[in-house]
Amino acid sequence: MNDIALSTKIIRRRLVLFVVRAIAVVFGLTVLINLGFMADQLSRETRNNPYLNSPTAAILEGYFLGNGSWEGVENVAKVRPGIFEHTRRSLWENTILVDHTGRVVLEDGAITAPAIGSVYQPDENAKAMNLTASDRIIGKLYIKNPPFPPGWSLATRLILSVLLFSIVTGIIILVIGMLLLNRLVSPLSEVIGATQAVAKGDLSVRVPIHKHNDDLHTLSEGFNSMAEALERTDNERRNLFADIAHELRTPLTVLRGRLEGVMDGVYPLSQEVIAPALAETYFLERLVEDLRILALADAHQLHFEVRDVEIGPLIQRVIDLFTAQASEHSITLRPVIDADVPRVQVDPQRLEQGISNLLDNALRYAPPNTMIDLVVRKSTDGVEIDVMDEGPGVAEEDLALIFNRFWREEKSRTRSSGGSGLGLAITKQLVEAQGGTIRALKRSTGGLIIRIVLPAKR
């Protein structure tokens, strides 16, 4: 039996036991409550039982008080035809009257029975009531084989009905519970199986969405979202390692080739030979620093010294840093800064670093004799900063990808253009960590726009 089947069996068994226990508790409480009610009703019926508090006794006691003896008592028991004939006859059925000496005086309302005058020997089922007059016992009234009291008969029927109803109800609830358990256990077993698959490294597994159950629907969607996030993170990790290995291979190859050439005497130990190797060390140093910044940003450990900043002078400082590099490529840097731009609360050094990455990226791909605009204006969300070049641009479907680490568009944005491939990713982290947003847009006249929106100072 595999792990999924075993887990499903365990869950099913536990849920079945839970349902059975719940039914047993409900059944037991129902029976106890109804038995208590029946006992109370039975007590009431017993106290009012005509066979234990017979009106016949009152009639006989009244007769004795009026006559002073039992002589002629049979006349009281005579039943005359009429509408009450049956009721009167029932008063004397199964009755035996004995005097104070225990001799039979009247049986079933008549004096013709064989037992008249003899000492009555009651059987174990006979019920006796003392007859009294002037505080002395004048005889006894026996009821032979009294029928089962009506109260007991009613209580018995009700108890049997309650028991039958409870049993049938319990069976119905159990059947419905089992059907519901199947609907619950099957999706849970799918989630358990998928969880075990993820634990073993299969991040591509997904569970079906069951729309008939809101809770399981939410659970399935939550699991699938988690699995997708894990798979995406795992793919990003794999791609990151592959990209880092690729980025390190080229400079290390150059360094190794130059050093081996010098060692073997192929290259002279001159500035022309050492300069390319030194340039690759600069690239490696920048790559390591960029990776360090990204690692700190991912861990939310980047330190920010936030203060009120005026954007105009900050943009001008960045332009001054890149003016010489732009001139070498015959590219013009043009700042366009509105006068009503509000101040923002940011870390100026981190913001300069981010905008510098954008400008450096634009200079790498902008053709000669073109212009790069840095536009700063007030917007409804705060302050908007656009870095616009006239380069080859990026395909519409790739605009959302350019902030990924080590992303380069085929042909136009390759390793030969320079850069570590992490500049835009770092800028995105620096901007978003300070409450801003960043996105890429196609320029209508050709080229690329990178737009940063920072919240204005409140």
MOURNOR-V471226 format. One record per residue. N is the residue number from 0. RES is the residue in one letter. OMEGA is omega in whole degrees, -180 to 180 (999 if undefined). Layout:
n: [N/N]
res: [RES/RES]
omega: [OMEGA/OMEGA]
//
This chain:
n: [0/1/2/3/4/5/6/7/8/9/10/11/12/13/14/15/16/17/18/19/20/21/22/23/24/25/26/27/28/29/30/31/32/33/34/35/36/37/38/39/40/41/42/43/44/45/46/47/48/49/50/51/52/53/54/55/56/57/58/59/60/61/62/63/64/65/66/67/68/69/70/71/72/73/74/75/76/77/78/79/80/81/82/83/84/85/86/87/88/89/90/91/92/93/94/95/96/97/98/99/100/101/102/103/104/105/106/107/108/109/110/111/112/113/114/115/116/117/118/119/120/121/122/123/124/125/126/127/128/129/130/131/132/133/134/135/136/137/138/139/140/141/142/143/144/145/146/147/148/149/150/151/152/153/154/155/156/157/158/159/160/161/162/163/164/165/166/167/168/169/170/171/172/173/174/175/176/177/178/179/180/181/182/183/184/185/186/187/188/189/190/191/192/193/194/195/196/197/198/199/200/201/202/203/204/205/206/207/208/209/210/211/212/213/214/215/216/217/218/219/220/221/222/223/224/225/226/227/228/229/230/231/232/233/234/235/236/237/238/239/240/241/242/243/244/245/246/247/248/249/250/251/252/253/254/255/256/257/258/259/260/261/262/263/264/265/266/267/268/269/270/271/272/273/274/275/276/277/278/279/280/281/282/283/284/285/286/287/288/289/290/291/292/293/294/295/296/297/298/299/300/301/302/303/304/305/306/307/308/309/310/311/312/313/314/315/316/317/318/319/320/321/322/323/324/325/326/327/328/329/330/331/332/333/334/335/336/337/338/339/340/341/342/343/344/345/346/347/348/349/350/351/352/353/354/355/356/357/358/359/360/361/362/363/364/365/366/367/368/369/370/371/372/373/374/375/376/377/378/379/380/381/382/383/384/385/386/387/388/389/390/391/392/393/394/395/396/397/398/399/400/401/402/403/404/405/406/407/408/409/410/411/412/413/414/415/416/417/418/419/420/421/422/423/424/425/426/427/428/429/430/431/432/433/434/435/436/437/438/439/440/441/442/443/444/445/446/447/448/449/450/451/452/453/454/455/456/457]
res: [M/N/D/I/A/L/S/T/K/I/I/R/R/R/L/V/L/F/V/V/R/A/I/A/V/V/F/G/L/T/V/L/I/N/L/G/F/M/A/D/Q/L/S/R/E/T/R/N/N/P/Y/L/N/S/P/T/A/A/I/L/E/G/Y/F/L/G/N/G/S/W/E/G/V/E/N/V/A/K/V/R/P/G/I/F/E/H/T/R/R/S/L/W/E/N/T/I/L/V/D/H/T/G/R/V/V/L/E/D/G/A/I/T/A/P/A/I/G/S/V/Y/Q/P/D/E/N/A/K/A/M/N/L/T/A/S/D/R/I/I/G/K/L/Y/I/K/N/P/P/F/P/P/G/W/S/L/A/T/R/L/I/L/S/V/L/L/F/S/I/V/T/G/I/I/I/L/V/I/G/M/L/L/L/N/R/L/V/S/P/L/S/E/V/I/G/A/T/Q/A/V/A/K/G/D/L/S/V/R/V/P/I/H/K/H/N/D/D/L/H/T/L/S/E/G/F/N/S/M/A/E/A/L/E/R/T/D/N/E/R/R/N/L/F/A/D/I/A/H/E/L/R/T/P/L/T/V/L/R/G/R/L/E/G/V/M/D/G/V/Y/P/L/S/Q/E/V/I/A/P/A/L/A/E/T/Y/F/L/E/R/L/V/E/D/L/R/I/L/A/L/A/D/A/H/Q/L/H/F/E/V/R/D/V/E/I/G/P/L/I/Q/R/V/I/D/L/F/T/A/Q/A/S/E/H/S/I/T/L/R/P/V/I/D/A/D/V/P/R/V/Q/V/D/P/Q/R/L/E/Q/G/I/S/N/L/L/D/N/A/L/R/Y/A/P/P/N/T/M/I/D/L/V/V/R/K/S/T/D/G/V/E/I/D/V/M/D/E/G/P/G/V/A/E/E/D/L/A/L/I/F/N/R/F/W/R/E/E/K/S/R/T/R/S/S/G/G/S/G/L/G/L/A/I/T/K/Q/L/V/E/A/Q/G/G/T/I/R/A/L/K/R/S/T/G/G/L/I/I/R/I/V/L/P/A/K/R]
omega: [-178/-176/-178/-180/179/179/179/-180/-180/180/-179/-179/-180/180/178/178/179/-180/-180/178/179/179/-180/179/180/180/-179/179/179/-180/-178/-180/-179/176/176/178/179/179/178/179/180/179/179/-179/-178/180/-179/-176/-179/180/178/176/-170/173/178/180/180/179/-178/179/178/179/-177/179/-178/-175/179/177/180/-178/180/-178/-179/179/178/-175/-180/-179/179/179/179/-176/-180/-177/-178/-179/-180/-179/-179/179/-173/-179/177/179/175/178/176/179/-175/178/179/-180/-177/178/-174/178/-178/177/-178/180/-177/-178/-179/-174/-177/178/180/177/-175/176/-176/174/-173/-179/-177/178/-175/174/178/175/-175/174/-178/176/174/-178/-179/179/178/175/179/173/-177/176/-177/178/180/-176/-180/179/178/-179/179/-179/180/-180/-179/-180/178/179/180/180/180/179/-179/-180/180/179/179/179/180/179/180/179/179/179/179/178/179/179/179/179/-179/-173/-177/176/179/179/177/179/179/179/179/178/179/178/177/179/179/174/179/-177/-180/-176/176/179/178/178/180/-174/-178/-179/-175/-178/179/176/178/179/-179/179/179/179/-179/177/178/-179/178/179/179/-180/179/179/180/178/178/179/180/180/180/179/180/-180/179/179/180/-179/-179/-173/-176/180/178/177/178/-180/-178/-180/-180/-177/178/178/178/-179/-178/180/179/179/174/178/-176/-180/-180/-180/-175/-175/179/179/178/178/179/177/175/179/179/179/180/179/180/179/178/178/178/180/179/179/178/180/178/-179/-179/-179/176/-179/179/174/-173/175/179/-176/172/-170/-175/179/-180/179/-179/178/179/179/180/-179/-174/-177/-179/180/179/180/180/-179/180/179/-179/175/-175/175/175/-172/178/-177/-174/-180/-180/176/179/177/-178/170/-174/-179/179/179/176/179/-180/-179/176/177/179/-179/177/179/180/-180/-178/-173/178/179/179/178/175/-175/173/-179/171/-173/178/-179/177/178/-180/-179/-179/-179/-177/180/178/170/-172/177/179/-178/-177/180/-177/178/-176/-177/-179/-176/-179/-175/-170/178/175/-178/178/179/173/178/-179/175/-171/-178/-176/-179/-178/178/179/179/-178/-176/-178/-174/-179/178/178/179/179/179/-178/-179/-177/178/180/175/-179/176/179/178/-179/-180/173/178/-175/-179/-178/-178/-173/174/171/-174/175/175/180/178/179/178/180/999]
//
